[in-house]
């Protein structure tokens, strides 16, 4: 209690009239822990040693369509900062101030390669997709997960448009999948994967562990979702495996994606070097047709 009271002496709080006012140790305790709990973190009993400044959210654009909710070009911030996103359901286009209707749709969300795809979180939290022409209100701020201090809100109001209109405006949806997308009909031999097939350029990034047979040096990942048409041709990347004596061996691999009737397949084949498993495949490769 004494530590919270001491910390509160250096903190000012805005009143309704916008003037700075003192805040008590109890109110500071409630305020910071409220921020943490609302973002999915536990209550902290001990007062932080200090309250460092929190950066503001910087981003390029945001889109809401009938199928996607994407925030583009977010400037990344390292831990302990986490991005908190608040959004409203679809409102009449005549509504100019709908910030009181926003709710947190992510317990603490960072950007992913400059974008934040909050589509699934939005639809699961709001429950109803916006109609064309309706307005969705967006608030974002960085949260210091250690102290509970938040930065200034970045606010935007976005009109729901068609996917075609968003594409003309520059929206490109990155192909993503997770464990829920694994095809259960065949056993995958690729795990701990992180794949990024960026649109607009003939390059792909991979970071995965392959556990296929050591003799053939071939591993596969099977998905029940199809790879997009933009992903064309195989690409080469490096890998490494560890021998029984602990020595690292270098590999060169070919990565290829295929779509079939019931599933899609990402295959990783060793074309040079040691074929020991497990192997760690990583890096950026250039696709070719």
Protein Blocks (a to p, Z undefined) as FASTA:
>chain_A
ZZmmmmmmmpccddfkopacdddfklmmmmmmmmmmmnopacdfbdcfbdcdddddddfb
dcddfkbccdehiacdddfbdcdddddddddfklmblklmpccfbfbicdeehiacfklm
mmmmnopacdehiacddddddddfknopacdddddddddddfklmmmnopacdddddfkl
pcfkbccfbehiacdddehiacdddddddfbdfklopacdddfbdcdfklgcjddddddd
ddfkopacdddddddddddfkbccdddddfedjfbdcdddedjddddZZ
